[in-house]
């Protein structure tokens, strides 16, 4: 404690704001270990105050904000952890919420034209009341501290419930890895492989024909998901009511297939309660009510390696997918050479629905589109055809629903901000809801799944209800009942309904 006090005085003298934040955190940890919780709380709050000042100084540098926040997540975790030790349950939830999706909130502030100063000045009870008013029925806020999981269950008609659970024999990362292996993810997927890995490695695509690929058996039993259910929903199952649940996940559990964990409850995820309030509380005329942009099988023959050979094959099943959806919605899809990056970005702004079936990057979910016709070099560079997160965040989007039917579209780097990938970029741009896939599935299964999903949408069901019904039909089928076929789809954001032209 003496050394930390001395370092604090040095940082103050030289005006090092970051050093002061680190020193205050170290002093807080000293007090927490000694059981002096009130002193620990004071130190942690001062630490976070300094970190927040630095983050605000980064202004529009989203990537730097995300990285900075993640580097000092221990201070935010320490604050809500100590509040729980002190018996301040609601205040701990408020502290955990304040640390979530901060960079996303900064972007939404500009996107929706909202002043968050008034929100940040609210006391905990007011903040939670504001969140409860817009929640459909119930929500669960999840927070991770090493292998301990903390749950806050929020319902309109009752007080906040609080539970904790520990992950036995391992970490959240290990549990997720085990679950995915049990499902059979990545094994024997007879599909077009809409992954950008060949491009990232600058190799020509050497995928074997479907008939030569090894098809691994996969279990159709839901028992593969039981360990995940017992960790994430089991501890709070008796507190849940109704058929709808909103989850604010944390850490590796941001990539969990929540929609597959319950047959009776429609589950979707949100980055934070505050972000949900902003998205759902948008004016009625903010998001478009009609219009659809369907993008499939963009032309990629011009994208070559150093030998001049095409790196990525065309995706005929992706083309069939958007043509099928186009028939249902009476909309002409954008395919082939017409599906350029520039045209897609332009067309996104005026529609209520965006559906993209194309190659996706495994790490970020970023998407390969047809190269722009107007470019500096004959051979396309990545900026000519890759739809990056930064490209999406720059536009002003008014879509109610974005469906990313690409491999790994729900993935990205898991940070304190949540999953930093293409789905987050669409939320930043103004999308009300995003449907993504956590892993690659059979191309024929994707086609059938999307047909079922869109049929229910056209019939007037909400996105979550349409997703639940599509999953239900696959669960009950003999051919596609394996979990890996129907479980990867996750709905992020609000639950929306769409208006379609009458047949």
RACORKA-V181811 format. One record per residue. SS is DSSP state (A for helix, B for strand, O for the rest). Layout:
# RACORKA-V181811
ss:SS
ss:SS
This chain:
# RACORKA-V181811
ss:O
ss:A
ss:A
ss:A
ss:A
ss:A
ss:A
ss:A
ss:A
ss:A
ss:A
ss:A
ss:A
ss:A
ss:O
ss:O
ss:A
ss:A
ss:A
ss:A
ss:A
ss:A
ss:A
ss:A
ss:A
ss:A
ss:A
ss:A
ss:A
ss:A
ss:A
ss:A
ss:A
ss:A
ss:O
ss:O
ss:A
ss:A
ss:A
ss:A
ss:A
ss:A
ss:A
ss:A
ss:A
ss:A
ss:A
ss:A
ss:A
ss:A
ss:A
ss:A
ss:A
ss:A
ss:A
ss:A
ss:A
ss:O
ss:O
ss:O
ss:O
ss:A
ss:A
ss:A
ss:A
ss:A
ss:A
ss:A
ss:A
ss:A
ss:A
ss:O
ss:A
ss:A
ss:A
ss:A
ss:A
ss:A
ss:A
ss:A
ss:A
ss:A
ss:A
ss:A
ss:A
ss:O
ss:O
ss:O
ss:A
ss:A
ss:A
ss:A
ss:A
ss:A
ss:A
ss:A
ss:A
ss:A
ss:O
ss:O
ss:O
ss:A
ss:A
ss:A
ss:A
ss:A
ss:A
ss:A
ss:A
ss:A
ss:A
ss:A
ss:O
ss:O
ss:O
ss:O
ss:A
ss:A
ss:A
ss:A
ss:O
ss:O
ss:O
ss:A
ss:A
ss:A
ss:A
ss:A
ss:A
ss:A
ss:A
ss:A
ss:A
ss:A
ss:O
ss:O
ss:O
ss:B
ss:B
ss:B
ss:B
ss:B
ss:B
ss:B
ss:B
ss:O
ss:O
ss:B
ss:B
ss:B
ss:B
ss:B
ss:B
ss:B
ss:B
ss:O
ss:O
ss:O
ss:O
ss:O
ss:B
ss:B
ss:B
ss:B
ss:B
ss:B
ss:O
ss:O
ss:O
ss:O
ss:O
ss:A
ss:A
ss:A
ss:A
ss:A
ss:A
ss:A
ss:A
ss:A
ss:A
ss:A
ss:A
ss:O
ss:O
ss:O
ss:O
ss:O
ss:O
ss:O
ss:O
ss:O
ss:O
ss:O
ss:B
ss:O
ss:A
ss:A
ss:A
ss:A
ss:O
ss:O
ss:O
ss:O
ss:O
ss:O
ss:O
ss:O
ss:O
ss:A
ss:A
ss:A
ss:O
ss:O
ss:O
ss:O
ss:O
ss:O
ss:O
ss:O
ss:O
ss:A
ss:A
ss:A
ss:A
ss:A
ss:A
ss:A
ss:A
ss:A
ss:A
ss:A
ss:O
ss:A
ss:A
ss:A
ss:A
ss:A
ss:A
ss:O
ss:O
ss:O
ss:O
ss:B
ss:B
ss:B
ss:B
ss:B
ss:O
ss:O
ss:A
ss:A
ss:A
ss:A
ss:A
ss:O
ss:O
ss:A
ss:A
ss:A
ss:O
ss:O
ss:O
ss:O
ss:O
ss:B
ss:B
ss:B
ss:B
ss:O
ss:O
ss:O
ss:A
ss:A
ss:A
ss:A
ss:A
ss:A
ss:A
ss:A
ss:O
ss:O
ss:O
ss:O
ss:O
ss:O
ss:O
ss:O
ss:O
ss:O
ss:O
ss:B
ss:B
ss:B
ss:B
ss:B
ss:B
ss:B
ss:O
ss:O
ss:O
ss:O
ss:O
ss:B
ss:O
ss:O
ss:O
ss:O
ss:O
ss:B
ss:O
ss:O
ss:O
ss:O
ss:O
ss:A
ss:A
ss:A
ss:A
ss:A
ss:A
ss:A
ss:A
ss:A
ss:A
ss:A
ss:A
ss:A
ss:A
ss:O
ss:O
ss:O
ss:O
ss:B
ss:B
ss:B
ss:O
ss:O
ss:O
ss:B
ss:A
ss:A
ss:A
ss:A
ss:A
ss:A
ss:A
ss:A
ss:O
ss:O
ss:O
ss:O
ss:B
ss:B
ss:B
ss:B
ss:B
ss:O
ss:B
ss:B
ss:O
ss:O
ss:O
ss:O
ss:O
ss:O
ss:B
ss:B
ss:O
ss:B
ss:O
ss:O
ss:O
ss:O
ss:O
ss:O
ss:O
ss:O
ss:O
ss:O
ss:O
ss:A
ss:A
ss:A
ss:A
ss:B
ss:B
ss:O
ss:A
ss:A
ss:A
ss:A
ss:A
ss:A
ss:O
ss:O
ss:O
ss:O
ss:O
ss:O
ss:B
ss:B
ss:B
ss:B
ss:O
ss:O
ss:O
ss:O
ss:O
ss:O
ss:O
ss:O
ss:B
ss:B
ss:B
ss:O
ss:O
ss:B
ss:B
ss:B
ss:O
ss:A
ss:A
ss:A
ss:A
ss:A
ss:A
ss:A
ss:A
ss:O
ss:O
ss:O
ss:B
ss:B
ss:B
ss:B
ss:B
ss:O
ss:O
ss:O
ss:O
ss:O
ss:A
ss:A
ss:A
ss:A
ss:A
ss:A
ss:A
ss:A
ss:A
ss:A
ss:A
ss:A
ss:A
ss:A
ss:A
ss:A
ss:O
ss:O
ss:O
ss:O
ss:A
ss:A
ss:A
ss:A
ss:A
ss:A
ss:A
ss:A
ss:A
ss:A
ss:A
ss:A
ss:A
ss:O
ss:O
ss:O
ss:O
ss:O
ss:O
ss:O
ss:A
ss:A
ss:A
ss:A
ss:O
ss:O
ss:B
ss:B
ss:B
ss:B
ss:B
ss:O
ss:O
ss:O
ss:O
ss:O
ss:O
ss:O
ss:O
ss:O
ss:O
